[in-house]
Amino acid sequence: MKILVLGGDGYLGWPTSLHLAERGHDVAIVDSFHRRLWDHELGADSLIPILTLQDRVALWERLGKRPIRTFVGDITDWEFVGHVFTSFRPESIVHYAEHRSAPFSMLSRRHAVVTQVNNVVGTLNILFAMRDLAPESHLVKLGTMGEYGTPNIDIEEGFIEIHHNGRSDVLPYPKRASSFYHLSKVHDSNNIEFVCRAWGIRSTDLNQGVVYGVHTEETSLDTGLSTRFDYDDVWGTALNRFCVEAAIDHPITVYGKGGQTRGFLDIRDTLQCVELAILNPPAEGEYRVFNQFTEQFSVQDLAEKVRDGAEKIGWNPIIENIANPRVEMEEHYYNARHTKLMDLGLQPHYLSETLIDGLLETVKAHGGRVNKRLLYPRHNWKQGLLEDVEPGDRL
C-alpha cells in the first residue's frame, strides 16, 4: 500500500514510518520541522539525541531497508499539499502533522492561534486533497482522549446513544476540551465527520491516550534511528518527566493532588493500532472512532510506579506535590471504553514491563543532557508563559 505519513519526523511519525516500510508498504514522509523550531523557541531539546530527517532516512536505506520518500513543507500551504498528493497518490494517509502540546497552546494568544491554524487549517487542506486528488484513500488521524474531557459518565468510543423526549439517536459523544490544543482536535473531528457524510470520505479517528516509551523493533536497529524523548514542562509528558527526575535524583514533581486520571499506551502499541486501522479500513463515507489506550492511571499512580520501579534498581527518589499550573479537575470519575482495537487484534504491552525493561535505564544513560530548568512549570493556564520562574517559587 502507498502510505503517506504526515509529521513523519516526529516522536510517533518517525517510528510509524519505519514500521510500515519494514512491512512492505511504500512510505512517504511529510514534515515542516516546526516541531524542532518550537524546541529552539522554548530552549528545550530531546533527551535522546536525534539526527535530521534526511540523515535518518539515509541511514535506514544504508541498512538495506525499503526506501522512504520525503516531502519537506507545510500542510497549511495548499499548493504544497496538492504537489504531494499528485506526486505520491496515497492510498492511506496517517496524520500526525499537528502539534500535540496543551501547555504550548496556552502560553499566549500567539501560541493559541498558531495551534489552531496549524492543526485545523492543515487538516482541512488534507481533506480537500483527499476529495479532489485521492477520493478512494483512507485518513487515519491521530486524535486525543483529551477531546472528551473528564465527564461524570462513561466515555464511549466516539458516539453515544441519546434518549430524549421519547426519541432516540446515535450522536457524536459530547466534547469538553481543556485547552486550545484539545479544542483544535475537537474542531478536526467535527470537520472530518462532516466531510465523511458530505463527500463519502473514509476516516478513522484514533483518540489516543498518553504514549510512553521510545524503543520499537525498528528504532532499536541503530542509535541513529532513535526517536525523540521530551521531558520538559511544555512538550514532555508527566511520565517522561518522572522518569528523568528519578534518574537524576530530583524530586518527582506531581501537579496538584495527582488524582488526574488518563489512558496510557506503549509506543509499540501505537504502531500496532495504526497498522490495524490501515489494514481494516472503514466503508465509503464512514467516520469511525477508536479509543486508543491500554491502561488507565492517575498521575499519583504514575509517580508511585516510577518511584517503586526506580527503587528496584537501586535508586531512591521522593515524590513532591507542587502547585498545578493547569485548570483541571484533580479528582474525578474516569472510565473510558477501548474495545474496538482489541477486537481487531491489538496485543498490548503494559507499563509494568516497559518501565523497568528499557525506559528508566535509557533515561539514566542520557542523564547528563537533562536541563533542570525545564522540570518545573514556567507557565500556567490563566497567565500563560511566566518569566524567570525559579524552582523555589512553585508557582
N, C-alpha and C positions, 0 to 999 in steps of 0.2 A: 504494500500500500504506500502511496505517496502522502507523507505526513508533514505538515508544516507546524513547527514548534515556535510560537510567538513568545519572546522573552527567554530564548534558549541559552542565554549567557548567565541566567540567574541561578539561585540556590536549588530550585526544583527543575527549572528548564534544562539545565545542563545535564544532570544525570538522566532525566527523561529522554533527552535526545540520544544519549549513548545507549540506553536500554532498548529503545525502539530500533536503532540502527543495528544493534547486535542481534536483534530478532528478525533481521532481513528486510526491514522496511527502508524505503528511500526517504531520508530525513533532510529537511532544510530548516535552518535556524534563522529567525528574525530577531534582531535586538538593536536598540538605540544607544545602549550603555549609560542610560540615565541613572541606573542604579549605582554604578560606580561613581558617577559625578556627585550624586547626593551624599555618598560617603565623604567625599572631599569637602563638601559644604559643611558637614557636621563634625569633621575631624575624627571620623570613625574609620574602621577597616575590618576586613575579615580576619578572625583569629588565625585561621589556616590560610597561608599564602595561596593565591590563585593566579594562574597565568592568564594572559589575554585570551580572548576567544579564538583568535587566529592561531595562536601557539598551541592551544588545547586541541583544536581540530587537526592541526598538522601532526601533533604527537599521536593522536588517535589513529590517523591514517598511517603513520610510520610503524605502528604496531600491527599493521596488516588488516585493519578493520575497514568496514564499509564506509566509503567517503560520505561526508556530511557537507551539504552546500550551505553557504551563509549569505544573508542579505543584511546589510547594515543600514538602518534607517528608522524612522519614527512612524508608528502606525496611525498617529493623528494626521499624517500627511497622506491625503487621498491618492495623489499621483504615485507615491512610493508603494502604497498598498496595491494599487492596480498593477504596477510593474511586477510585484512579487507574485500575484495570482496568475497573471498571464504567462509569466516565465516558468512557474513551477506546476501550476494546475493541481492543487492539493485535493486529495480525497477526504482527508481528515485534517482538522485544524485544532491543535492543542494550545489553548490561550492562557499563557502565564504573563502576558505583557501588560500587567497592571501592578503598580506598586502596592505593597502589602502591609503598610505600617499605619496603624491607627494613631500613634503618637505623632508621626510626621504630619498627618493631615490636620492635627490640632495645634501645631506650633504657631500659626499665624494665618491671617487672611490669605496671604500669598500661597502658603502651603496647602490650604484648603482648596483654593482654586486650581493649583497645579494638580492636585489629586483628582479632582472631578473631571477636569479637562482631559488629562492623560487617560484615565480609566474609562470614562463614559464615551468621549468622542472617539477614542481608539477603537472601542468595541463596536460602536456604530459603523465606523468605516469597514470593519471586518464583516459585519452583517450585510452591508450593501455590496461588498465584493463577493460574498457568497451568493447573493441573489443574482447579480449580474454576470459573474465570471465563473462560479463553481456551484451551480444550483443543486447538484447531487451530493455535495460534500456534507460532512458532519462536524459540527462545532462541539468540542469538548472544552468547556470553560471552567477554570478553577474559581469557584465561588468561595463562600466562607460561612461557617456556622454562626458567625457574628451577625449575619443578617437577621436572624431570629430574635436576638437579644436573650433575655432570661425570663420568659413568661412563666406564670404560675400554673401552667398546664403542660402536658407532654408535648414535645416538639415532634411533629410528623415529618415525613420526607417530602417536603416541598408543597404538599397540598393537604387540605383538611376538609372533611365533610361537615357542612353547616346546616343546622335545622333552625328555621326562623319563621315564626308565624304560620306554621303548618306546611311550609315548603322546605325543600332540601336542595343543596347543590354542593359540588366539589369545587373548591376555590383555592387559589394560592394561599399558603399559610401566612398569617399576618406577620409583618416585619416590624421590628423596633430596634433599629441600628443604634449603636452607641458612639459613633464618631463619623466625621465626614468621609473617612475611608470606607467604613462599613455601609454608609449611605450610598456611596458610588457603586458598590456591589449590588445593592438593592435596585438602583436605577438600571444597572445592566440586566439584572434578572427580569425586570419588567419589560425592558426593550426586547430582550431575546424571546420571552414568552409571547409577546405581541407578534413579532415577525414570523414565528413558527406558525401562528394561526393565520396571519395575513398572507404570507408568501410560501408556506409549505416547507420551510427550512427545517432541518433536523438538528436538535441540540440536546446535549447532556450538561446539566449544571452540577458540578461536583462541589457541594457545600462542605468544605474541608475544615477539620479541626486544626489544632496546632501540631505542626510537624517537628519531629526531633530526629537527630542522627545525621551523619554525613557519609557513612560508608555504604556503598552499593557494590554489587558484583563488578560493575564496570569501572567505577571510580577507584576501586582498590587495585586495579591493574598497574597503576603508576601514580606516584605522588603528583605528577604534573597534571593528572586528570581530576584532582580534588575539586569539590565544590565548596562554596563559601560557608562560613560559620559566623553568625552575627550574635553578639552578646551585649551590645550597648543598649542604652535606655530608649533609643528610638526604633532601631531595626531588630534588636535582639528579642528572643522570647524569654519568658521567665525561667524556663528550664535551662536554656543555654546559659543565662546569667548565673543561675545557681551552681551549675557545674563549674564554671570559671571561678566563681568565688570560692568554692570548696577547694579547687586545685591550687589556689594561691594563698590559702589560709586567711581568707577575708570573710567576714560575716555574710551569711546567706540572707539577702535582703528581700523580705516579703512585704508587698504593698498592703497596708492596712491589716485587717484581721486574717486575710488569707482564705476566706470562705468562697471566693470566686471560683466557680466550677466550669470546666470546659472539656471538650472532647480532644483526644490526642491520638496521633498515629506515627509510626516509624516511617522514615523516608522510603524504605523499600516497599512499604505498603502503598504509598502514593503512586509509585511506578506501576505496581500491580493494578491499582484502581483505574489509572488512566488507560492502561492497555486493555483491561476488561471492558471499559466503556467503548473503546475504539473497535474491538473485535465483536461487540454485541450492540450495534447501532440502533437507534430508535427508528420508528417508522417515519415516512414523509409527513411533515407537519407536526411531529411530536416534540414537545418540550418536556423533558423528564428531569427529575432532581434526585440525586443520590446524596445522602448524608455520609460524608467520608471521614470516619474516625473509627477507632477500635476500642478505646478505653476512655473513661471519664475520671478526672481527678480535680480536686480543689488545689489552689495554689499552695496552701499549707501542706496538703498531702505531698505535693511535688517536692517542697523544701525538705520534708522529713525523709522522703525516699532518697533524695540526693545525700542528705546527711548520713543516713544509715548505710547507703552504698559506699560512701567515702570512708566511713569508719571500718568497713570490712577490708579495705585495702590500706589501712593504717593511717588515714588522715583523721583530723579532729576538728571539723567545722562546727560553728554555732549558728543558730538562726536568730535574725534580728528583724522585728516588725517595724516598718517605718511608715510615715505618712503616705497615703495613697494619692498620687498625682491625678488619678483618673476620677471621673464622675461615673460610678457604677455601684450596683448592689453588691455588697461584700458577703452577704449571706442570703441564699435564695434557693428555690427549688430548681432542679435541672435534670430532666430526663428526656433524652432525645433518641428517636428511633434511628437505627442504622443497619437495616437488614438486606437492602437491595443488592449491595455489592457482595455481601456474604453469599447471597443466593446465586450470584454469578460465579462464585468460586474463589473469593478472596481468602488467602491463607495468612492470617495476621501474625506479625511479630509483636512482642509485648515489651513494655518498658523495663520490666524486671530483668529481662535478658540483655537488652540493649545497653542499659545504663552501666553495668559492670563490664560487659563484653564489648569494650571499644570506646564508649563515649567519654567516660571520665579519664581514662588513660590518654586518649587523643588530646583532650583539653590540656592535661598536665604537660604533655610533650611540647605544647606551644605556650606555656605559661609566661615565658619571657616576653611575649608580644602583647600581654594584657595592658591596656591603658586604664588604670584605676579611676581616672576622671569620669569614665563612661559608665560606671557601675551604679551611681546614684542618679535619680531623675533630675534632668535640667529643665523640666517643663511641667506644666500641669494643664488640665483640660480647660480651666477658667481663664488663665492668664497667658497661656501659650509658652513660648520659649523664655526661660528665666536666665538672665546673665549672671555670671560669677557666683553660681551656687557652690558652696563648699559642702563636703560630706557632713560636717557637723550641723549644718543648717536643717537637714532632713525636711526641707520644705516647711 
